[in-house]
Amino acid sequence: MPLVVYAPNALSDLTYIENVTSHIDVAPTILSLLGIEDSSMYVLGSPVWDERIASRRTYFLANDYLGVDGYFENEKFFMYRPMANASFESDSMYMRNGDALSNQAFSGQSEAGDNHERIVSDIQFQKSFQRSLRAYLLESD
């Protein structure tokens, strides 16, 4: 999702961000522009220009809306479509049929099968973590 931050008194030059970022990076970016450098105690994420973003895993959990979940890590996109039990790996966010891991590979007896199992496991773990966190936050005062 494109994001433009206009802060003429905070930045001297136009800056293009090449890394994949997330909505969790918006608050730390604004806080940093306001001069609050260490906001990690209050928010998740990092300012969008933080170089550490390039090496983190960024999730796209959109199965409820788009029928697919995924993440970006090490310059690759990984997606899982539960309705088809299909996983994808690509250099681009736009998956093509050729990026799908073969259905025959799902037995776990090949590299593609192992990759499928890893992708599914990674996404299921993150979704489980988010459900637990949501439940905890809703139960606490």
Phi and psi in radians as a Rosetta constraint file:
Dihedral C 1 N 2 CA 2 C 2 CIRCULARHARMONIC -1.131 0.35
Dihedral N 2 CA 2 C 2 N 3 CIRCULARHARMONIC 2.542 0.35
Dihedral C 2 N 3 CA 3 C 3 CIRCULARHARMONIC -2.462 0.35
Dihedral N 3 CA 3 C 3 N 4 CIRCULARHARMONIC 2.262 0.35
Dihedral C 3 N 4 CA 4 C 4 CIRCULARHARMONIC -2.045 0.35
Dihedral N 4 CA 4 C 4 N 5 CIRCULARHARMONIC 2.204 0.35
Dihedral C 4 N 5 CA 5 C 5 CIRCULARHARMONIC -1.973 0.35
Dihedral N 5 CA 5 C 5 N 6 CIRCULARHARMONIC 2.055 0.35
Dihedral C 5 N 6 CA 6 C 6 CIRCULARHARMONIC -1.793 0.35
Dihedral N 6 CA 6 C 6 N 7 CIRCULARHARMONIC 1.941 0.35
Dihedral C 6 N 7 CA 7 C 7 CIRCULARHARMONIC -2.489 0.35
Dihedral N 7 CA 7 C 7 N 8 CIRCULARHARMONIC 1.290 0.35
Dihedral C 7 N 8 CA 8 C 8 CIRCULARHARMONIC -1.079 0.35
Dihedral N 8 CA 8 C 8 N 9 CIRCULARHARMONIC -0.490 0.35
Dihedral C 8 N 9 CA 9 C 9 CIRCULARHARMONIC -1.555 0.35
Dihedral N 9 CA 9 C 9 N 10 CIRCULARHARMONIC -0.124 0.35
Dihedral C 9 N 10 CA 10 C 10 CIRCULARHARMONIC -1.797 0.35
Dihedral N 10 CA 10 C 10 N 11 CIRCULARHARMONIC -0.552 0.35
Dihedral C 10 N 11 CA 11 C 11 CIRCULARHARMONIC -2.096 0.35
Dihedral N 11 CA 11 C 11 N 12 CIRCULARHARMONIC 2.433 0.35
Dihedral C 11 N 12 CA 12 C 12 CIRCULARHARMONIC -1.529 0.35
Dihedral N 12 CA 12 C 12 N 13 CIRCULARHARMONIC -0.445 0.35
Dihedral C 12 N 13 CA 13 C 13 CIRCULARHARMONIC -2.330 0.35
Dihedral N 13 CA 13 C 13 N 14 CIRCULARHARMONIC 2.775 0.35
Dihedral C 13 N 14 CA 14 C 14 CIRCULARHARMONIC -1.150 0.35
Dihedral N 14 CA 14 C 14 N 15 CIRCULARHARMONIC 2.327 0.35
Dihedral C 14 N 15 CA 15 C 15 CIRCULARHARMONIC -2.181 0.35
Dihedral N 15 CA 15 C 15 N 16 CIRCULARHARMONIC 2.204 0.35
Dihedral C 15 N 16 CA 16 C 16 CIRCULARHARMONIC -1.748 0.35
Dihedral N 16 CA 16 C 16 N 17 CIRCULARHARMONIC 2.327 0.35
Dihedral C 16 N 17 CA 17 C 17 CIRCULARHARMONIC -1.758 0.35
Dihedral N 17 CA 17 C 17 N 18 CIRCULARHARMONIC 2.108 0.35
Dihedral C 17 N 18 CA 18 C 18 CIRCULARHARMONIC -1.586 0.35
Dihedral N 18 CA 18 C 18 N 19 CIRCULARHARMONIC -0.366 0.35
Dihedral C 18 N 19 CA 19 C 19 CIRCULARHARMONIC -1.382 0.35
Dihedral N 19 CA 19 C 19 N 20 CIRCULARHARMONIC 2.701 0.35
Dihedral C 19 N 20 CA 20 C 20 CIRCULARHARMONIC -1.271 0.35
Dihedral N 20 CA 20 C 20 N 21 CIRCULARHARMONIC 2.202 0.35
Dihedral C 20 N 21 CA 21 C 21 CIRCULARHARMONIC -2.072 0.35
Dihedral N 21 CA 21 C 21 N 22 CIRCULARHARMONIC -3.116 0.35
Dihedral C 21 N 22 CA 22 C 22 CIRCULARHARMONIC -2.444 0.35
Dihedral N 22 CA 22 C 22 N 23 CIRCULARHARMONIC 2.907 0.35
Dihedral C 22 N 23 CA 23 C 23 CIRCULARHARMONIC -1.038 0.35
Dihedral N 23 CA 23 C 23 N 24 CIRCULARHARMONIC -0.471 0.35
Dihedral C 23 N 24 CA 24 C 24 CIRCULARHARMONIC -1.192 0.35
Dihedral N 24 CA 24 C 24 N 25 CIRCULARHARMONIC -0.192 0.35
Dihedral C 24 N 25 CA 25 C 25 CIRCULARHARMONIC -1.567 0.35
Dihedral N 25 CA 25 C 25 N 26 CIRCULARHARMONIC -0.181 0.35
Dihedral C 25 N 26 CA 26 C 26 CIRCULARHARMONIC -1.154 0.35
Dihedral N 26 CA 26 C 26 N 27 CIRCULARHARMONIC -0.900 0.35
Dihedral C 26 N 27 CA 27 C 27 CIRCULARHARMONIC -1.057 0.35
Dihedral N 27 CA 27 C 27 N 28 CIRCULARHARMONIC -0.844 0.35
Dihedral C 27 N 28 CA 28 C 28 CIRCULARHARMONIC -1.090 0.35
Dihedral N 28 CA 28 C 28 N 29 CIRCULARHARMONIC -0.533 0.35
Dihedral C 28 N 29 CA 29 C 29 CIRCULARHARMONIC -1.143 0.35
Dihedral N 29 CA 29 C 29 N 30 CIRCULARHARMONIC -0.842 0.35
Dihedral C 29 N 30 CA 30 C 30 CIRCULARHARMONIC -1.142 0.35
Dihedral N 30 CA 30 C 30 N 31 CIRCULARHARMONIC -0.743 0.35
Dihedral C 30 N 31 CA 31 C 31 CIRCULARHARMONIC -1.071 0.35
Dihedral N 31 CA 31 C 31 N 32 CIRCULARHARMONIC -0.697 0.35
Dihedral C 31 N 32 CA 32 C 32 CIRCULARHARMONIC -1.128 0.35
Dihedral N 32 CA 32 C 32 N 33 CIRCULARHARMONIC -0.718 0.35
Dihedral C 32 N 33 CA 33 C 33 CIRCULARHARMONIC -1.097 0.35
Dihedral N 33 CA 33 C 33 N 34 CIRCULARHARMONIC -0.487 0.35
Dihedral C 33 N 34 CA 34 C 34 CIRCULARHARMONIC -1.461 0.35
Dihedral N 34 CA 34 C 34 N 35 CIRCULARHARMONIC -0.029 0.35
Dihedral C 34 N 35 CA 35 C 35 CIRCULARHARMONIC 1.657 0.35
Dihedral N 35 CA 35 C 35 N 36 CIRCULARHARMONIC 0.093 0.35
Dihedral C 35 N 36 CA 36 C 36 CIRCULARHARMONIC -1.651 0.35
Dihedral N 36 CA 36 C 36 N 37 CIRCULARHARMONIC 1.607 0.35
Dihedral C 36 N 37 CA 37 C 37 CIRCULARHARMONIC -1.276 0.35
Dihedral N 37 CA 37 C 37 N 38 CIRCULARHARMONIC -0.760 0.35
Dihedral C 37 N 38 CA 38 C 38 CIRCULARHARMONIC -1.809 0.35
Dihedral N 38 CA 38 C 38 N 39 CIRCULARHARMONIC 1.519 0.35
Dihedral C 38 N 39 CA 39 C 39 CIRCULARHARMONIC -1.774 0.35
Dihedral N 39 CA 39 C 39 N 40 CIRCULARHARMONIC 0.113 0.35
Dihedral C 39 N 40 CA 40 C 40 CIRCULARHARMONIC -1.061 0.35
Dihedral N 40 CA 40 C 40 N 41 CIRCULARHARMONIC -0.374 0.35
Dihedral C 40 N 41 CA 41 C 41 CIRCULARHARMONIC -1.271 0.35
Dihedral N 41 CA 41 C 41 N 42 CIRCULARHARMONIC -0.385 0.35
Dihedral C 41 N 42 CA 42 C 42 CIRCULARHARMONIC -1.922 0.35
Dihedral N 42 CA 42 C 42 N 43 CIRCULARHARMONIC -0.456 0.35
Dihedral C 42 N 43 CA 43 C 43 CIRCULARHARMONIC -2.440 0.35
Dihedral N 43 CA 43 C 43 N 44 CIRCULARHARMONIC 2.806 0.35
Dihedral C 43 N 44 CA 44 C 44 CIRCULARHARMONIC -1.550 0.35
Dihedral N 44 CA 44 C 44 N 45 CIRCULARHARMONIC 2.963 0.35
Dihedral C 44 N 45 CA 45 C 45 CIRCULARHARMONIC 1.522 0.35
Dihedral N 45 CA 45 C 45 N 46 CIRCULARHARMONIC -3.028 0.35
Dihedral C 45 N 46 CA 46 C 46 CIRCULARHARMONIC -2.520 0.35
Dihedral N 46 CA 46 C 46 N 47 CIRCULARHARMONIC 2.753 0.35
Dihedral C 46 N 47 CA 47 C 47 CIRCULARHARMONIC -0.972 0.35
Dihedral N 47 CA 47 C 47 N 48 CIRCULARHARMONIC 2.506 0.35
Dihedral C 47 N 48 CA 48 C 48 CIRCULARHARMONIC -1.078 0.35
Dihedral N 48 CA 48 C 48 N 49 CIRCULARHARMONIC -0.341 0.35
Dihedral C 48 N 49 CA 49 C 49 CIRCULARHARMONIC -1.576 0.35
Dihedral N 49 CA 49 C 49 N 50 CIRCULARHARMONIC 0.001 0.35
Dihedral C 49 N 50 CA 50 C 50 CIRCULARHARMONIC -1.160 0.35
Dihedral N 50 CA 50 C 50 N 51 CIRCULARHARMONIC 2.124 0.35
Dihedral C 50 N 51 CA 51 C 51 CIRCULARHARMONIC -1.096 0.35
Dihedral N 51 CA 51 C 51 N 52 CIRCULARHARMONIC -0.413 0.35
Dihedral C 51 N 52 CA 52 C 52 CIRCULARHARMONIC -1.142 0.35
Dihedral N 52 CA 52 C 52 N 53 CIRCULARHARMONIC -0.357 0.35
Dihedral C 52 N 53 CA 53 C 53 CIRCULARHARMONIC -1.037 0.35
Dihedral N 53 CA 53 C 53 N 54 CIRCULARHARMONIC -0.590 0.35
Dihedral C 53 N 54 CA 54 C 54 CIRCULARHARMONIC -1.060 0.35
Dihedral N 54 CA 54 C 54 N 55 CIRCULARHARMONIC -0.462 0.35
Dihedral C 54 N 55 CA 55 C 55 CIRCULARHARMONIC -1.843 0.35
Dihedral N 55 CA 55 C 55 N 56 CIRCULARHARMONIC 0.151 0.35
Dihedral C 55 N 56 CA 56 C 56 CIRCULARHARMONIC -1.716 0.35
Dihedral N 56 CA 56 C 56 N 57 CIRCULARHARMONIC 2.903 0.35
Dihedral C 56 N 57 CA 57 C 57 CIRCULARHARMONIC -1.621 0.35
Dihedral N 57 CA 57 C 57 N 58 CIRCULARHARMONIC 2.225 0.35
Dihedral C 57 N 58 CA 58 C 58 CIRCULARHARMONIC -2.018 0.35
Dihedral N 58 CA 58 C 58 N 59 CIRCULARHARMONIC 2.117 0.35
Dihedral C 58 N 59 CA 59 C 59 CIRCULARHARMONIC -1.571 0.35
Dihedral N 59 CA 59 C 59 N 60 CIRCULARHARMONIC 2.607 0.35
Dihedral C 59 N 60 CA 60 C 60 CIRCULARHARMONIC -2.207 0.35
Dihedral N 60 CA 60 C 60 N 61 CIRCULARHARMONIC 1.611 0.35
Dihedral C 60 N 61 CA 61 C 61 CIRCULARHARMONIC -1.710 0.35
Dihedral N 61 CA 61 C 61 N 62 CIRCULARHARMONIC 1.686 0.35
Dihedral C 61 N 62 CA 62 C 62 CIRCULARHARMONIC -2.280 0.35
Dihedral N 62 CA 62 C 62 N 63 CIRCULARHARMONIC 0.342 0.35
Dihedral C 62 N 63 CA 63 C 63 CIRCULARHARMONIC -1.038 0.35
Dihedral N 63 CA 63 C 63 N 64 CIRCULARHARMONIC -0.678 0.35
Dihedral C 63 N 64 CA 64 C 64 CIRCULARHARMONIC -1.124 0.35
Dihedral N 64 CA 64 C 64 N 65 CIRCULARHARMONIC -0.430 0.35
Dihedral C 64 N 65 CA 65 C 65 CIRCULARHARMONIC -1.888 0.35
Dihedral N 65 CA 65 C 65 N 66 CIRCULARHARMONIC -0.688 0.35
Dihedral C 65 N 66 CA 66 C 66 CIRCULARHARMONIC -2.084 0.35
Dihedral N 66 CA 66 C 66 N 67 CIRCULARHARMONIC -0.060 0.35
Dihedral C 66 N 67 CA 67 C 67 CIRCULARHARMONIC 1.396 0.35
Dihedral N 67 CA 67 C 67 N 68 CIRCULARHARMONIC 0.271 0.35
Dihedral C 67 N 68 CA 68 C 68 CIRCULARHARMONIC -2.636 0.35
Dihedral N 68 CA 68 C 68 N 69 CIRCULARHARMONIC 2.514 0.35
Dihedral C 68 N 69 CA 69 C 69 CIRCULARHARMONIC -2.080 0.35
Dihedral N 69 CA 69 C 69 N 70 CIRCULARHARMONIC 2.778 0.35
Dihedral C 69 N 70 CA 70 C 70 CIRCULARHARMONIC -3.001 0.35
Dihedral N 70 CA 70 C 70 N 71 CIRCULARHARMONIC -3.075 0.35
Dihedral C 70 N 71 CA 71 C 71 CIRCULARHARMONIC -2.740 0.35
Dihedral N 71 CA 71 C 71 N 72 CIRCULARHARMONIC 2.848 0.35
Dihedral C 71 N 72 CA 72 C 72 CIRCULARHARMONIC -2.063 0.35
Dihedral N 72 CA 72 C 72 N 73 CIRCULARHARMONIC 2.273 0.35
Dihedral C 72 N 73 CA 73 C 73 CIRCULARHARMONIC -2.782 0.35
Dihedral N 73 CA 73 C 73 N 74 CIRCULARHARMONIC 2.433 0.35
Dihedral C 73 N 74 CA 74 C 74 CIRCULARHARMONIC 0.900 0.35
Dihedral N 74 CA 74 C 74 N 75 CIRCULARHARMONIC 0.780 0.35
Dihedral C 74 N 75 CA 75 C 75 CIRCULARHARMONIC 1.162 0.35
Dihedral N 75 CA 75 C 75 N 76 CIRCULARHARMONIC 0.343 0.35
Dihedral C 75 N 76 CA 76 C 76 CIRCULARHARMONIC -2.291 0.35
Dihedral N 76 CA 76 C 76 N 77 CIRCULARHARMONIC 2.624 0.35
Dihedral C 76 N 77 CA 77 C 77 CIRCULARHARMONIC -1.827 0.35
Dihedral N 77 CA 77 C 77 N 78 CIRCULARHARMONIC 2.399 0.35
Dihedral C 77 N 78 CA 78 C 78 CIRCULARHARMONIC -2.217 0.35
Dihedral N 78 CA 78 C 78 N 79 CIRCULARHARMONIC 2.257 0.35
Dihedral C 78 N 79 CA 79 C 79 CIRCULARHARMONIC -2.285 0.35
Dihedral N 79 CA 79 C 79 N 80 CIRCULARHARMONIC 2.652 0.35
Dihedral C 79 N 80 CA 80 C 80 CIRCULARHARMONIC -2.346 0.35
Dihedral N 80 CA 80 C 80 N 81 CIRCULARHARMONIC 2.235 0.35
Dihedral C 80 N 81 CA 81 C 81 CIRCULARHARMONIC -1.930 0.35
Dihedral N 81 CA 81 C 81 N 82 CIRCULARHARMONIC 1.723 0.35
Dihedral C 81 N 82 CA 82 C 82 CIRCULARHARMONIC -1.025 0.35
Dihedral N 82 CA 82 C 82 N 83 CIRCULARHARMONIC -0.678 0.35
Dihedral C 82 N 83 CA 83 C 83 CIRCULARHARMONIC -1.048 0.35
Dihedral N 83 CA 83 C 83 N 84 CIRCULARHARMONIC -0.540 0.35
Dihedral C 83 N 84 CA 84 C 84 CIRCULARHARMONIC -1.827 0.35
Dihedral N 84 CA 84 C 84 N 85 CIRCULARHARMONIC -0.025 0.35
Dihedral C 84 N 85 CA 85 C 85 CIRCULARHARMONIC 0.842 0.35
Dihedral N 85 CA 85 C 85 N 86 CIRCULARHARMONIC 0.785 0.35
Dihedral C 85 N 86 CA 86 C 86 CIRCULARHARMONIC -2.064 0.35
Dihedral N 86 CA 86 C 86 N 87 CIRCULARHARMONIC 2.412 0.35
Dihedral C 86 N 87 CA 87 C 87 CIRCULARHARMONIC -2.098 0.35
Dihedral N 87 CA 87 C 87 N 88 CIRCULARHARMONIC 2.735 0.35
Dihedral C 87 N 88 CA 88 C 88 CIRCULARHARMONIC -2.375 0.35
Dihedral N 88 CA 88 C 88 N 89 CIRCULARHARMONIC 2.622 0.35
Dihedral C 88 N 89 CA 89 C 89 CIRCULARHARMONIC -2.418 0.35
Dihedral N 89 CA 89 C 89 N 90 CIRCULARHARMONIC 2.251 0.35
Dihedral C 89 N 90 CA 90 C 90 CIRCULARHARMONIC -2.711 0.35
Dihedral N 90 CA 90 C 90 N 91 CIRCULARHARMONIC 2.774 0.35
Dihedral C 90 N 91 CA 91 C 91 CIRCULARHARMONIC -1.381 0.35
Dihedral N 91 CA 91 C 91 N 92 CIRCULARHARMONIC -0.200 0.35
Dihedral C 91 N 92 CA 92 C 92 CIRCULARHARMONIC -2.093 0.35
Dihedral N 92 CA 92 C 92 N 93 CIRCULARHARMONIC 2.672 0.35
Dihedral C 92 N 93 CA 93 C 93 CIRCULARHARMONIC -1.232 0.35
Dihedral N 93 CA 93 C 93 N 94 CIRCULARHARMONIC -0.339 0.35
Dihedral C 93 N 94 CA 94 C 94 CIRCULARHARMONIC -1.609 0.35
Dihedral N 94 CA 94 C 94 N 95 CIRCULARHARMONIC 1.808 0.35
Dihedral C 94 N 95 CA 95 C 95 CIRCULARHARMONIC -1.383 0.35
Dihedral N 95 CA 95 C 95 N 96 CIRCULARHARMONIC 2.461 0.35
Dihedral C 95 N 96 CA 96 C 96 CIRCULARHARMONIC -1.993 0.35
Dihedral N 96 CA 96 C 96 N 97 CIRCULARHARMONIC 2.850 0.35
Dihedral C 96 N 97 CA 97 C 97 CIRCULARHARMONIC -0.973 0.35
Dihedral N 97 CA 97 C 97 N 98 CIRCULARHARMONIC -0.609 0.35
Dihedral C 97 N 98 CA 98 C 98 CIRCULARHARMONIC -1.196 0.35
Dihedral N 98 CA 98 C 98 N 99 CIRCULARHARMONIC -0.245 0.35
Dihedral C 98 N 99 CA 99 C 99 CIRCULARHARMONIC -1.510 0.35
Dihedral N 99 CA 99 C 99 N 100 CIRCULARHARMONIC -0.156 0.35
Dihedral C 99 N 100 CA 100 C 100 CIRCULARHARMONIC -1.259 0.35
Dihedral N 100 CA 100 C 100 N 101 CIRCULARHARMONIC 2.469 0.35
Dihedral C 100 N 101 CA 101 C 101 CIRCULARHARMONIC -1.393 0.35
Dihedral N 101 CA 101 C 101 N 102 CIRCULARHARMONIC 2.331 0.35
Dihedral C 101 N 102 CA 102 C 102 CIRCULARHARMONIC -0.995 0.35
Dihedral N 102 CA 102 C 102 N 103 CIRCULARHARMONIC 2.449 0.35
Dihedral C 102 N 103 CA 103 C 103 CIRCULARHARMONIC -1.061 0.35
Dihedral N 103 CA 103 C 103 N 104 CIRCULARHARMONIC -0.565 0.35
Dihedral C 103 N 104 CA 104 C 104 CIRCULARHARMONIC -1.154 0.35
Dihedral N 104 CA 104 C 104 N 105 CIRCULARHARMONIC -0.398 0.35
Dihedral C 104 N 105 CA 105 C 105 CIRCULARHARMONIC -1.378 0.35
Dihedral N 105 CA 105 C 105 N 106 CIRCULARHARMONIC -0.197 0.35
Dihedral C 105 N 106 CA 106 C 106 CIRCULARHARMONIC -1.194 0.35
Dihedral N 106 CA 106 C 106 N 107 CIRCULARHARMONIC -0.132 0.35
Dihedral C 106 N 107 CA 107 C 107 CIRCULARHARMONIC -1.208 0.35
Dihedral N 107 CA 107 C 107 N 108 CIRCULARHARMONIC -0.189 0.35
Dihedral C 107 N 108 CA 108 C 108 CIRCULARHARMONIC 1.417 0.35
Dihedral N 108 CA 108 C 108 N 109 CIRCULARHARMONIC 0.201 0.35
Dihedral C 108 N 109 CA 109 C 109 CIRCULARHARMONIC -1.813 0.35
Dihedral N 109 CA 109 C 109 N 110 CIRCULARHARMONIC 0.354 0.35
Dihedral C 109 N 110 CA 110 C 110 CIRCULARHARMONIC -2.605 0.35
Dihedral N 110 CA 110 C 110 N 111 CIRCULARHARMONIC 2.956 0.35
Dihedral C 110 N 111 CA 111 C 111 CIRCULARHARMONIC -1.086 0.35
Dihedral N 111 CA 111 C 111 N 112 CIRCULARHARMONIC -0.725 0.35
Dihedral C 111 N 112 CA 112 C 112 CIRCULARHARMONIC -1.098 0.35
Dihedral N 112 CA 112 C 112 N 113 CIRCULARHARMONIC -0.711 0.35
Dihedral C 112 N 113 CA 113 C 113 CIRCULARHARMONIC -1.116 0.35
Dihedral N 113 CA 113 C 113 N 114 CIRCULARHARMONIC -0.726 0.35
Dihedral C 113 N 114 CA 114 C 114 CIRCULARHARMONIC -1.114 0.35
Dihedral N 114 CA 114 C 114 N 115 CIRCULARHARMONIC -0.708 0.35
Dihedral C 114 N 115 CA 115 C 115 CIRCULARHARMONIC -1.127 0.35
Dihedral N 115 CA 115 C 115 N 116 CIRCULARHARMONIC -0.721 0.35
Dihedral C 115 N 116 CA 116 C 116 CIRCULARHARMONIC -1.029 0.35
Dihedral N 116 CA 116 C 116 N 117 CIRCULARHARMONIC -0.856 0.35
Dihedral C 116 N 117 CA 117 C 117 CIRCULARHARMONIC -1.074 0.35
Dihedral N 117 CA 117 C 117 N 118 CIRCULARHARMONIC -0.680 0.35
Dihedral C 117 N 118 CA 118 C 118 CIRCULARHARMONIC -1.150 0.35
Dihedral N 118 CA 118 C 118 N 119 CIRCULARHARMONIC -0.786 0.35
Dihedral C 118 N 119 CA 119 C 119 CIRCULARHARMONIC -1.069 0.35
Dihedral N 119 CA 119 C 119 N 120 CIRCULARHARMONIC -0.844 0.35
Dihedral C 119 N 120 CA 120 C 120 CIRCULARHARMONIC -1.073 0.35
Dihedral N 120 CA 120 C 120 N 121 CIRCULARHARMONIC -0.786 0.35
Dihedral C 120 N 121 CA 121 C 121 CIRCULARHARMONIC -1.100 0.35
Dihedral N 121 CA 121 C 121 N 122 CIRCULARHARMONIC -0.774 0.35
Dihedral C 121 N 122 CA 122 C 122 CIRCULARHARMONIC -1.059 0.35
Dihedral N 122 CA 122 C 122 N 123 CIRCULARHARMONIC -0.782 0.35
Dihedral C 122 N 123 CA 123 C 123 CIRCULARHARMONIC -1.216 0.35
Dihedral N 123 CA 123 C 123 N 124 CIRCULARHARMONIC -0.751 0.35
Dihedral C 123 N 124 CA 124 C 124 CIRCULARHARMONIC -1.108 0.35
Dihedral N 124 CA 124 C 124 N 125 CIRCULARHARMONIC -0.657 0.35
Dihedral C 124 N 125 CA 125 C 125 CIRCULARHARMONIC -1.088 0.35
Dihedral N 125 CA 125 C 125 N 126 CIRCULARHARMONIC -0.828 0.35
Dihedral C 125 N 126 CA 126 C 126 CIRCULARHARMONIC -1.091 0.35
Dihedral N 126 CA 126 C 126 N 127 CIRCULARHARMONIC -0.742 0.35
Dihedral C 126 N 127 CA 127 C 127 CIRCULARHARMONIC -1.137 0.35
Dihedral N 127 CA 127 C 127 N 128 CIRCULARHARMONIC -0.688 0.35
Dihedral C 127 N 128 CA 128 C 128 CIRCULARHARMONIC -1.117 0.35
Dihedral N 128 CA 128 C 128 N 129 CIRCULARHARMONIC -0.749 0.35
Dihedral C 128 N 129 CA 129 C 129 CIRCULARHARMONIC -1.039 0.35
Dihedral N 129 CA 129 C 129 N 130 CIRCULARHARMONIC -0.797 0.35
Dihedral C 129 N 130 CA 130 C 130 CIRCULARHARMONIC -1.139 0.35
Dihedral N 130 CA 130 C 130 N 131 CIRCULARHARMONIC -0.685 0.35
Dihedral C 130 N 131 CA 131 C 131 CIRCULARHARMONIC -1.083 0.35
Dihedral N 131 CA 131 C 131 N 132 CIRCULARHARMONIC -0.757 0.35
Dihedral C 131 N 132 CA 132 C 132 CIRCULARHARMONIC -1.121 0.35
Dihedral N 132 CA 132 C 132 N 133 CIRCULARHARMONIC -0.762 0.35
Dihedral C 132 N 133 CA 133 C 133 CIRCULARHARMONIC -1.115 0.35
Dihedral N 133 CA 133 C 133 N 134 CIRCULARHARMONIC -0.770 0.35
Dihedral C 133 N 134 CA 134 C 134 CIRCULARHARMONIC -1.043 0.35
Dihedral N 134 CA 134 C 134 N 135 CIRCULARHARMONIC -0.813 0.35
Dihedral C 134 N 135 CA 135 C 135 CIRCULARHARMONIC -1.062 0.35
Dihedral N 135 CA 135 C 135 N 136 CIRCULARHARMONIC -0.752 0.35
Dihedral C 135 N 136 CA 136 C 136 CIRCULARHARMONIC -1.089 0.35
Dihedral N 136 CA 136 C 136 N 137 CIRCULARHARMONIC -0.789 0.35
Dihedral C 136 N 137 CA 137 C 137 CIRCULARHARMONIC -1.169 0.35
Dihedral N 137 CA 137 C 137 N 138 CIRCULARHARMONIC -0.614 0.35
Dihedral C 137 N 138 CA 138 C 138 CIRCULARHARMONIC -1.284 0.35
Dihedral N 138 CA 138 C 138 N 139 CIRCULARHARMONIC -0.473 0.35
Dihedral C 138 N 139 CA 139 C 139 CIRCULARHARMONIC -1.452 0.35
Dihedral N 139 CA 139 C 139 N 140 CIRCULARHARMONIC -0.460 0.35
Dihedral C 139 N 140 CA 140 C 140 CIRCULARHARMONIC -1.439 0.35
Dihedral N 140 CA 140 C 140 N 141 CIRCULARHARMONIC 2.748 0.35
